[in-house]
Amino acid sequence: MPRYEEWHSPIEGISRKIFPPGKDMMSMMITFKTGSIGPAHSHPHEQLTFVISGRLSMTMNGEIIVAGAGEQIVVPGDAVHEVTALEDSVVIEIFTPLRADLLATITE
């Protein structure tokens, strides 16, 4: 298992590193290769996706949202969402409360 701030690739074309969490929120950096897809899923956590570079298309509850560098997408808890990289992209994602499922993929 990776440690905090180490890159790992859970899906082909997508790599992430999870930063040490705060008390009630956490963040991670994700890189996407053009055409890579983060499959549809939902979680009870509120999520903010901030695009540092590149361009993403997110389908959320059937609505398509395109975001580029300097833009963000807010994903409410329990919203079904899927992302497709329209370009090589780098994003920061912030979650509240903590996502125990993601933190469980890290060893300290």
Order of alpha helices (4+ residues) and beta strands (2+ residues): beta-beta-beta-beta-beta-beta-beta-beta-beta-beta-alpha
